[in-house]
Amino acid sequence: MTSSIRPSLSSFRSSSTASRFPVRLSSFSPSRRSLSYSHLASAVPQWQLFGLKASKLLKLDGNGVRVASAGNAAQASTSATQENALEWVKKDKRRMLHVVYRVGDLDRTIKFYTECLGMKLLRKRDIPEERYTNAFLGYGPEDSHFVIELTYNYGVDKYDIGSGFGHFGIAVDDVAKIVELVKAKGGKVTREPGPVKGGSTVIAFVEDPEGYKFELLERGPTPEPLCQVMLRVGDLDRSINFYEKAFGMELLRKRDNPEYKYTIAMMGYGPEDKNVVLELTYNYGVTDYDKGNAYAQIAIGTDDVYKTAEAIKLSGGKITREPGPLPGINTKITACLDPDGWKSVFVDNVDFLKELE
């Protein structure tokens, strides 16, 4: 088994300029090479990034002359920056681009997704010098659909999914039909088709060959069949607040199920029936989860990675990669952790489209 696990950012590289963010199996700490690029934007005052006028940092002295007050300036800067940051986040053009995770047998997983789940293999890229292969699968082009990025690291045939990751959701016309197909292909069905508890929506659960769970939801035609990523969190209200402020997501709905001792919150950038959503689940009394080393991250598009990073910091998130271009190419990204340690990467919208070209 190799000591370096390649995760998540390969979508932002062309095959000729691939540069990975190696992450060690035990800790997911970026390698020195990954962090070789440092951006100077961190030295720019936050009030400049969000357009706070310098005049607001001045006050009148005894002679009527406007002079700076260090304490008042800092307070005004922080207050105005937070307000401007939150307003900007709401206006930013954001879309969930793809979800990244690791598999031990790439060809077997591709076969299951295409033959059983109806996905298309959009592209596949092998980078032998970095010892990894990527495959991108989904239900439509990457420039308009949420897709899956699979990563296979040479010599690594098994990963720990952990207890924190929940499942992916796929909207289908006929759940029972898909379940029968999964069974015929040797797949594992963990919940037979039937109405969801307390509702009428027909669902089923299946597992891919790697052990990742997929919830099949019976729905009419939708522009985004790959429609959910479910993660477990230790403090639901804290998570909702973070994703609203830092990520600009909407709380689409929240449901408590005391009988089964859990609460869920659906977060996203548009209605559930037309957009992919982040499903956050809180299990009563559970504040921490083992995240394993299989699931990597979600990538989200943004108009400005620098402002995004500042908003995340102001909202209590942790920046794990300062905003700036990736080494060797011009794609600008920033990476962060939410309060539970789940990783997300923001990528410049214009740069992302250029990369796809």
C-alpha positions, 0 to 999 in steps of 0.5 A, a space after each residue: 500500500 502506498 503511503 500517499 493517498 490522492 484525493 480531490 482536486 483533479 477536476 481542476 487540472 488538465 491531463 497535461 498539467 496534473 498536480 495532485 494534493 497528496 494526502 497521507 492515509 492517516 491524517 490527510 495532511 497536504 504534502 509540501 509540494 501541494 502547498 508550495 504556492 502561497 498567495 499574497 492576498 492574505 496580506 490584504 486587509 479584509 475591509 479592502 476585499 469587501 469594499 469597506 470605505 476607509 472613511 468609515 474608519 475615521 472619527 473627529 478629534 477635538 478640532 474637527 479633524 478626522 483621525 483614525 482610532 485603532 480600536 474603533 477602526 478594528 471594530 468597524 472593519 470587522 463589523 463591516 467586513 462580516 456584513 459585506 461578506 455575508 451579503 456578497 456570499 448571497 449574491 455569488 454564483 455558486 453551484 455544487 460541481 462534483 463529489 470526490 471519493 476513493 475506490 479500490 477497483 476503478 473498473 469494477 466501480 465504473 461497471 456498476 455505476 454505468 450498468 446498474 445506476 445508468 450513469 455515463 463515463 464522462 472521462 477517464 484520466 491516468 497519471 502514472 507519474 503521480 500513481 493515480 487514475 481518475 474517472 468522472 461519471 454522471 448523468 450529464 456534462 460537467 459544466 451543467 451537472 453534478 458529477 462523481 469523481 472517482 480516484 484510484 491510487 495505485 496499489 491501494 485496494 481498500 479504504 475505510 468509509 467510516 461512520 460519518 459519511 452517509 450516502 449519495 442520492 439518485 432520483 429515478 423514475 422506477 425504484 423497483 426496476 433499478 433494484 431488480 437490475 442491481 440484484 441481477 448484476 450481483 449488487 447488494 440491496 440493503 433496503 427493499 423499495 417502499 415508502 419512506 417512513 412517515 411519507 409517501 416517496 418510494 425509496 430503496 438503498 443499494 451498495 456499490 462494490 466498494 460499500 458506498 450507499 446509494 439512496 434511490 428516490 422515485 421522482 419524475 424527470 429532473 435536471 439533476 438525477 444525482 441529487 444528494 450527498 448525506 453527511 452526519 454532523 455533531 451539531 445540526 444548528 451549528 452546521 446549518 448556520 455555517 453553511 448558510 453564512 459561509 457557503 451561501 446555501 439555503 435551508 430548504 427543509 428540516 425534519 425531526 424524527 424523534 421516534 428514530 432519534 435523528 434530525 435532518 436538514 436539506 441545504 442547497 442552492 435551489 429546490 430539491 427536485 431540480 438541484 443537488 442538495 447536501 443532506 446533514 443528519 444529526 443523530 441524537 447524542 452523537 457529536 463526533 464521527 469517524 470520517 475514515 479515508 475514503 470520502 474526500 470532498 465536495 467541489 463548489 463553483 464561485 466567482 471569487 475564491 479570495 472573497 469566499 475564503 474570507 467569508 469562510 474565515 469570518 463564519 468560523 470555518 478553517 481554510 486548509 488551502 489559501 486562495 490562489 492558482 494551482 501550481 502549474 496552471 491558472 485555476 484558482 481554488 481555496 479549500 476549507 473544513 466545516 465545523 465537523 471537519 468535512 472538506 470542501 473546495 471552491 473553484 473559480 467558475 471561469 477557470 473551471 469552464 476553461 479547464 473543461 475545454 
